[in-house]
Amino acid sequence: MPKNPEVEDWFAAKQPPAEAALRRVRDVILAADPRMTEHVKYGTVQFAFGGGMAGFVQTSKKTVSLMFMRGGKINGDFPHVEGTGRAVRFMRFADVAEVDTLAPELTQAVRAWCAAMAPE
């Protein structure tokens, strides 16, 4: 999975309290589909394919909040993805162990995003 040096610089500069869990979420997302990319935008790490999919928010906390900017476009049943509106959804993780537990669901959400955004 390709990793962007700009994101490594972000981790080095921010030193977020939940760094281990943030890195694990990052690994899961990038491993889910080879078309997924990462970059730094608006001061945080974001993930994209066919447009922005998700980004880390509230990175100064000891937990991870992953915001799906256009989560309403992700088709499927994802019990740990919060929200019901047209756009934003969240997936939250307390620690690395919870990321590991929810990794299959996150992987499926990323794959569903990529399938929805892939040109036909």
C-alpha positions in Angstrom: 0.0 0.0 0.0 1.6 3.3 -1.0 2.0 5.8 1.8 2.3 9.6 1.2 5.4 11.2 2.8 3.3 14.3 3.4 1.1 12.2 5.8 4.2 10.9 7.6 5.3 14.6 8.0 1.8 15.3 9.5 2.2 12.5 12.1 5.6 13.8 13.0 4.4 17.4 13.4 1.1 16.7 15.2 2.1 13.7 17.3 -1.6 12.9 18.0 -2.4 11.1 21.2 -4.2 8.3 19.3 -1.3 7.9 16.8 -1.2 4.1 17.0 -4.9 3.8 16.3 -4.9 6.5 13.6 -2.1 4.7 11.9 -4.0 1.4 12.1 -7.1 3.0 10.6 -4.9 4.4 7.8 -3.4 0.9 7.1 -6.9 -0.6 6.9 -8.1 2.0 4.5 -5.1 1.9 2.2 -5.1 -1.9 2.2 -8.8 -2.1 1.4 -8.5 -1.0 -2.2 -5.3 -0.3 -4.2 -6.9 2.8 -5.7 -7.3 4.5 -2.4 -4.9 7.5 -1.8 -4.1 9.7 1.2 -3.1 13.3 1.5 -3.1 16.2 3.9 -5.9 18.7 3.4 -7.5 21.3 5.8 -4.8 20.3 8.4 -5.7 16.7 8.6 -5.2 13.3 6.9 -7.8 12.5 4.2 -8.4 9.5 2.0 -9.7 9.6 -1.5 -10.7 7.7 -4.6 -12.9 9.4 -7.2 -13.2 12.3 -4.7 -12.7 12.7 -1.0 -14.0 9.8 1.0 -13.0 10.4 4.6 -10.7 12.2 6.9 -9.6 12.2 10.5 -11.3 14.8 12.7 -10.7 15.8 16.4 -7.1 14.4 16.2 -6.1 16.0 19.5 -8.2 13.4 21.4 -7.2 10.0 22.6 -9.7 8.3 20.3 -10.1 8.2 16.5 -13.0 9.9 14.7 -13.1 9.1 11.0 -15.5 11.4 9.1 -16.9 10.1 5.8 -17.5 13.4 4.0 -20.0 11.9 1.6 -20.9 8.9 3.6 -24.4 8.9 2.3 -23.0 7.6 -1.0 -21.7 4.4 0.6 -24.0 1.6 -0.1 -24.3 -1.2 2.4 -25.1 -2.1 6.0 -22.3 -0.8 8.3 -23.5 -1.0 11.9 -20.6 1.1 13.3 -20.9 3.9 10.8 -23.0 6.6 12.5 -25.3 9.1 10.8 -28.4 9.0 8.7 -28.3 12.3 6.7 -27.5 12.7 3.0 -23.8 13.4 3.5 -21.7 13.0 6.6 -21.1 9.8 8.5 -18.7 8.9 11.3 -16.9 5.8 12.4 -15.2 6.0 15.8 -12.5 3.9 17.4 -11.4 3.9 21.1 -8.1 2.2 20.5 -6.0 -0.1 18.3 -7.9 -3.2 19.6 -11.2 -1.7 18.4 -9.8 -0.8 15.0 -8.7 -4.4 14.7 -12.2 -5.6 15.7 -13.9 -3.2 13.2 -11.3 -3.6 10.4 -13.6 -5.9 8.3 -16.4 -3.4 8.4 -14.2 -0.5 7.6 -12.6 -2.5 4.8 -16.1 -3.2 3.3 -17.1 0.5 3.6 -14.0 1.5 1.7 -14.6 -1.1 -1.0 -18.2 0.1 -1.3 -17.0 3.7 -1.7 -14.6 2.7 -4.4 -17.2 0.6 -6.2 -19.6 3.6 -6.1 -17.0 6.0 -7.4 -15.5 3.8 -10.1 -16.2 4.9 -13.6 -18.4 2.5 -15.5 
